[in-house]
Amino acid sequence: MKAELTEEHAFLQRLLGRWEVNAADPDGRIDHGVWTETVRALHGLWFLCEGEGTMPGGGAAATLLTLGYDPDKGKYIGTWIGSMMNHMWIYEGTLDQTGRTLLLDTSGPDFEHEGQSASYREAITFINDNERVFSSSVRQPDGSWKEFMIANYRRKH
């Protein structure tokens, strides 16, 4: 088996570097404070996005997002883990029609109904080479998506 770079990896290359992150709920009521994220690559195939910050209410936290592209599936794939929970999120997704937004679908614990699971969608949208937005949404019973978290990333030089 030989891993090969594809044109889809070029989108992920844009993540490389050090970022300052400001996250909140869409209404701005819950401020997650300023985080930092450092993104590195394993030979251009896999991208590791390591975040550090403070949770609302205090307490240090760390996260790790891994992303790659599986040519056999024709999908972007990845995982997310955080020191604030025991669940590992497993992603599969595609770029939207604009080529600026990576949509990642996953499932996990329903935060409003204990013991149940829910479908989620994360979106990574590049505004330009130095700014991007990460948003999280949960699928509603009517099939629509309700955004519950948004994070603004600004490249640190």
Secondary structure, DSSP 8 states (H G I E B T S, - for coil): ------TTHHHHHTT-EEEEEEEE-TTS-SEEEEEEEEEEEETTTEEEEEEEEE-TTS-EEEEEEEEEEETTTTEEEEEEEETT-S--EEEEEEE-TTSSEEEEEEEEE-SSSTT-EEEEEEEEEEEETTEEEEEEEEE-TTS-EEEEEEEEEEEE-
